[in-house]
Amino acid sequence: MSELSLLIEPSIGLPADRVDALAAGLADDLRSVRGLQVAHAQSPAVGHGKSQQAWELGMLIVGGVFSATTMRALAQIAIAYADRVKARSITVRSGGNELVITGATRVDQRLVDQLGRLLAPGYVESAVGVAPPAAQDSSRGISGS
């Protein structure tokens, strides 16, 4: 199963509990998409504590079967959420590649293709029958396109 991480970047400095609430709200919205599993990102705890892991504030892990339709829904939800909560951006990552979206980003085939390339080169293009563009860097973010 493929995974993406989503990181909410607030437009202003917010306390940790508010950033956590923003991530929880986005997680709730994403859970409405059939086939996606959404959880808070975990990291090893630092310092002394009972828990071996701690939440990464503002970061979610989204797993599932990513079709072109699922990618479009994920993009629409992330963009609407960024606009609604006035977040600066939501960064979508897979491995070393990332895509930055904002409330002003348009959901179009190009965005869906770029999200698909985060998971596997050629994945979404073959799913929708479009040839992959030559030598395009999938690590470039887009904002407000």
C-alpha positions as CSV (number, residue, x, y, z in Angstrom):
1,M,0.0,0.0,0.0
2,S,1.3,3.5,-0.9
3,E,1.5,6.3,1.6
4,L,1.7,10.1,1.5
5,S,2.4,12.4,4.3
6,L,0.5,15.7,4.6
7,L,2.0,18.6,6.6
8,I,-0.2,21.6,7.5
9,E,1.8,24.8,7.6
10,P,-0.2,27.5,9.4
11,S,0.0,31.1,8.1
12,I,0.9,32.3,11.6
13,G,2.6,30.8,14.6
14,L,0.0,28.8,16.5
15,P,0.2,26.8,19.8
16,A,0.8,23.1,19.5
17,D,-2.8,22.2,20.5
18,R,-4.2,24.4,17.7
19,V,-1.9,22.8,15.1
20,D,-3.0,19.4,16.4
21,A,-6.6,20.4,16.0
22,L,-6.0,21.6,12.5
23,A,-4.5,18.2,11.6
24,A,-7.4,16.4,13.2
25,G,-9.9,18.4,11.2
26,L,-8.1,17.7,7.9
27,A,-7.9,14.0,8.9
28,D,-11.7,13.9,9.5
29,D,-12.3,15.5,6.0
30,L,-9.9,13.0,4.3
31,R,-11.6,10.0,6.0
32,S,-14.7,10.8,3.9
33,V,-12.8,9.5,0.8
34,R,-13.5,5.8,0.4
35,G,-10.4,3.6,0.6
36,L,-8.1,6.1,2.4
37,Q,-6.7,5.4,5.8
38,V,-5.6,8.5,7.7
39,A,-3.5,8.7,10.9
40,H,-1.3,11.2,12.7
41,A,2.3,10.7,11.8
42,Q,4.4,9.2,14.6
43,S,8.0,9.7,15.6
44,P,10.2,8.3,18.4
45,A,9.6,10.2,21.6
46,V,12.5,12.3,22.9
47,G,13.3,12.6,26.6
48,H,11.8,10.6,29.4
49,G,8.2,9.5,29.1
50,K,5.9,6.5,29.1
51,S,5.1,6.6,25.4
52,Q,7.6,5.3,22.9
53,Q,6.2,7.5,20.2
54,A,4.9,11.0,19.9
55,W,2.7,12.7,17.3
56,E,4.3,14.9,14.7
57,L,2.3,18.1,15.0
58,G,0.4,19.1,11.9
59,M,1.4,15.9,10.0
60,L,-0.8,13.1,8.8
61,I,0.0,9.8,7.0
62,V,-2.5,8.9,4.3
63,G,-2.5,5.4,2.9
64,G,-4.6,3.4,0.6
65,V,-5.2,2.6,-3.1
66,F,-4.5,5.9,-5.0
67,S,-6.4,6.1,-8.2
68,A,-6.8,9.3,-10.3
69,T,-10.2,9.8,-8.7
70,T,-8.8,9.4,-5.2
71,M,-6.0,11.8,-6.0
72,R,-8.5,14.4,-7.3
73,A,-10.6,14.0,-4.1
74,L,-7.5,14.3,-1.9
75,A,-6.4,17.4,-3.7
76,Q,-9.9,19.0,-3.5
77,I,-10.1,18.3,0.2
78,A,-6.6,19.6,1.0
79,I,-7.1,22.8,-1.1
80,A,-10.6,23.5,0.4
81,Y,-9.2,22.9,3.9
82,A,-6.2,25.2,3.4
83,D,-8.5,27.9,2.2
84,R,-11.0,27.4,5.0
85,V,-8.5,27.5,7.9
86,K,-6.3,30.1,6.2
87,A,-3.3,27.8,6.3
88,R,-0.2,29.0,4.4
89,S,0.0,25.6,2.6
90,I,-0.3,21.9,2.9
91,T,2.8,20.0,1.8
92,V,2.2,16.5,0.3
93,R,5.3,14.3,0.6
94,S,6.3,10.8,-0.6
95,G,9.9,9.9,0.1
96,G,12.1,12.8,-1.0
97,N,9.5,14.3,-3.3
98,E,7.0,16.9,-2.3
99,L,4.2,19.1,-3.7
100,V,3.0,22.3,-2.0
101,I,-0.6,23.2,-2.4
102,T,-2.5,26.2,-1.1
103,G,-6.1,27.4,-1.0
104,A,-5.5,29.1,-4.3
105,T,-4.2,26.0,-6.1
106,R,-6.5,24.8,-9.0
107,V,-7.6,21.2,-9.1
108,D,-6.9,20.1,-12.7
109,Q,-5.4,17.2,-14.5
110,R,-1.8,18.6,-14.0
111,L,-2.2,18.6,-10.2
112,V,-3.6,15.1,-10.2
113,D,-0.7,13.9,-12.4
114,Q,1.8,15.6,-10.1
115,L,0.2,13.9,-7.0
116,G,0.3,10.6,-8.8
117,R,4.0,11.0,-9.6
118,L,4.7,11.5,-5.9
119,L,3.7,7.8,-5.4
120,A,5.2,6.2,-8.6
121,P,6.4,7.8,-11.8
122,G,3.8,7.2,-14.5
123,Y,1.1,5.9,-12.1
124,V,-1.7,8.4,-12.6
125,E,-0.8,9.1,-16.3
126,S,-1.3,5.4,-17.1
127,A,-4.5,5.3,-15.0
128,V,-6.1,8.1,-17.1
129,G,-4.4,7.3,-20.4
130,V,-2.1,10.3,-20.7
131,A,1.5,10.0,-21.7
132,P,3.9,11.1,-19.0
133,P,5.7,14.5,-19.8
134,A,9.4,14.1,-20.6
135,A,12.0,14.9,-18.0
136,Q,9.7,16.7,-15.5
137,D,10.9,17.1,-11.9
138,S,8.2,15.8,-9.6
139,S,9.8,17.4,-6.6
140,R,8.8,20.9,-7.6
141,G,6.0,22.3,-5.6
142,I,3.1,24.3,-7.1
143,S,1.3,27.1,-5.5
144,G,-1.7,28.9,-6.8
145,S,-1.5,27.4,-10.3
